Amino acid sequence: MTEHLMILTGASRGLGLAVARQWLQTSGHVLIALARHPDASLADRAQQQGSRCLSWALDLADAPAAAQALADWLAAQPADAFASATLLNNAGVLSPLGPIGASSAAELSNALRVGLEAPMLLTAAFLRGTEGWSARQAGAVKVLNVSSGLGRRAMAGSAAYCAAKAGMDHYSRAVALEEAQRPHPARIVSLAPGVVDTDMQVQLRAGDPAAFPDRLRFVQLKDAGLLDSAEAAAAKVLAWLDRADFGAQPIADVREG
């Protein structure tokens, strides 16, 4: 029972890929990397560092199937297989920028399925699957949801993304209350990682100013050098995961701690 498990969504690019690479730098770390198109280099990196990586090609828009795959895998693991277990819900989708009426039903549904339904279903499967684990008894089972300032401050032109992140925050609060009643609670945090220079930021800066009034703010953040690289943001997320007080407050921001 010396290995440490992380289940990570959106592990193929941006912040998720940076988290995956940094997690795998430590011997004895095990990563289950969920993405529609897994990054093949992660397995080689893991082998070089004495860690392990399992890549699952899954579309989180089909959240029930993803949650069932996780449930089945967890059920096959011995209860004392891992010293700790973490679910890190990172994947998200920014639907086309503009008024909600300009987005198709499919685009809005996809953003909410990936950004909110999948994290909820995966969290439920993860908590059920680790219920009897030794790591749970040791207080070493955690859920870290990658949230956003946009879940806490609305922005015109991105209603679905704002809704998904606000929902992520609030379900994290509810789960924290539920777990507090259990003899061996899992710990959960919905963490805003700051402003990160990823493909999503590129999409925001390329938005039509007529449909996306806040576009200029994101251009200015980039021009002023105020964006974290994915690697810097990943380091902050993993440092938060390691905090002794992780879970004391279910809603957090790396810029406030």
N, C-alpha and C positions, 0 to 999 in steps of 0.2 A: 504494500500500500504506500508506494513512494511516488507514483505518477500523479500529475495534476492535469485535470481534464478541462478543456474549454470547447464549447460549441459556439460557433461564430457564424452569423449570417452576413451576407454581402461581403464575402471574403476575397473577392476577385479583383477589386480595384479600390482606389481612394483610401479612406480611413480604414476600412475593413482589411484591405490587403496589408497596410502598414501594421495594423495590430497583429495580423497573422504572422508576419515576418518576425516581429519583435518577440512574440510569444514563443516561437519555435527556436529562438536563440538559446534557450535554456534546456539542458538535458533533463529528461524525465517529464517534459511537457507533452501532452497529447492534444491535438487539435482536430476537431471535426469542422471542416470548412464547407459551408453551404453557399452555393452560388449557381446561377443558371449556367455559367461557363467557368468552371473552376480553373484556377491558375496552376498549371502543371509544375511550375518551378517550386511550389511549396513542399512537395514530397521530397525532392532532392535536398532542399534546405534542411528539412527535418532530419533526414538521414545523416547529413554532415554534422549536425549539432547533437545527435543522440536523443532526438525527440521523435515524435510520430505524428503523421498527418493523414487523415482520411478525408478525401474530397468527395462531396456528394453533389451531383448535378441535379438541382431541384429548382423549380420555379415557385417562389413563395406566393405567387398569385393563386396557387392551389394550396392554400394553407392547411386544409385538413390532411392532404396527402403528405405534406412536409412534417406535420405534427405526428402523423402515424408512423412515418419512417423513424423519427426520433424516439417515439415510444417503444417501438419494436427493438431498436438497438439498445436502449437503456435496460429493457427487460432482460436482455441476454447477458448483461454484465454482472459479475459477482458483486455482492453488496459491499465488499471491502476492497474493490479493485482500485479505487482512487483516493488519495489523501484529500483532494478537494475537487469540486466540480462547479463550473461557471457556465451559465448561458449568457452570451453577449449578443443581444438583438441590435444589429447595426444597420441592416438593409432598410432602404427607404426609396421612394419614388417621388420626384417632382413632376406633377402633370404639367402640360403646356401652360405657360404663363399667360394670364389674362382673366377676365371675369368668369365666374363659374359657369355662366350660361354659354360661354364659348367653348367649353370642354365637352367632349362626348361622354356619354354614360360609361363607355368602356374605359376611358382614361381616368375618370373619377373613381370608378370601382377598383381599377388596378392600383391606384395610389393608396386607397384605404385598405385593400387586401394585403398588400405588401407592407405598408407602414403601420398598420394597427391590428388587423385580424391575425396575421401571421405571428407577430410577437406574442399576442395573447394566447393563441393556441399552442405555440411552442413553450411558453412559460407553463401553461397547464400540464402539458406532457412532461416537461422537465421536473416539475415539482412532484407529480405523481410517481415518475420513474425513479426518483432519488429518495423517496419517502423512507425506505428502510436502510439506507446506506450508512456506513460508518462515518462518512464525511458529513452527513446531516447531523449526526449526534455530536460531532466535533465542532459544529457551527461553521463548517467550511463549504456550504452550498450557497451560491450567490447568483443573482440575476442582475445584470447591468444592461439597462436599456439606453441606447444612444438617442437622446432627445434633441431639442433645438430651442434656441431662444424664440423661434417662431411658434412654438407650442405655448409660449407664455406672453407673446406680444403678436397680435394679429397683423397681417400684412396683406394689402390688396393684391390680387393677382395670383395668390397661391392658397386658396381656401382649403383644398383637399390636404395639402401638406401640413398646413397649420392645424387642421382638425385631427389628422393622424397623430401628430406630436402632442397635442393637448390631450388626446385620448390616452396616449402612452403614459403621460404624466399621471393622469387621474387613475388609470387602472393600477399603476405602480403604488399609488397611495392606498388603494383598496386592498391590494395583495399584501402590503406591509401590515395592515391592520389584521388581516386574516392570519398571517404567519405569526404575529405576536401572540396569538392565542394557543399556539402549538407548543408541545414540550421541547421540540428541537426545530426551531424556526429557520427557514431559509431567509437570507437577507436580500433585499431588492432596492435598487437605486435607479432612478431615471435621470441621466446625467447629460447636461448640455456641454458639448466639447469645445465651445468657442467657435470662431469663424475659421473654417478650414479651406484651404485652396484645393478644391477637388473639381471634378467635372460638373457638379451641381453649381458651384460658383461661376464656372464658365457659362452655364446655361442662364444664370441670373443676370450676368453682365451683358449677355447677348439679347436680353428681352426687349420687346417693343415698348418704348417709353409710354406710348399711348395706352397700352394694355397693362403695363407694369410700372406704376408711378415710382416705386422705390429703386428702380434700376440704377440711378446715378449714385445712390449710397453705396452699392456694392462695387461700382467702378472706382469710387473714391477710396474704399477700403483697400482695394488691390493696389491702386496707385500710391497709397501712403505706406505700403508695406506692412499692413496690419493683419494679414492673413497668416495663420499657422500653416506650415507644411503638413501633409498627412502624417509624416514621420513624427514631427513634434507633437501633434495632437494625439497620436497613438500612445506616445510615451506618457502623456498626461492622463489619458484614460486608464492605462494599465497601472499607473501610480495610484489613481483613485481606487481602483479595484483592490489594491494591496493595503489600503488604509485600515488601521485597527478599528476605526469608527465607521467603517463601511456599513451602510444601512441605518445608521442612527437617524438620518434624515432621508426620506425616500426621494426627495426632489433636490437636485444639486446642480451646480454649474462650476466647471473647472476654474472659471475666472473669479470665483468667490471663495475659494478654499485654499 
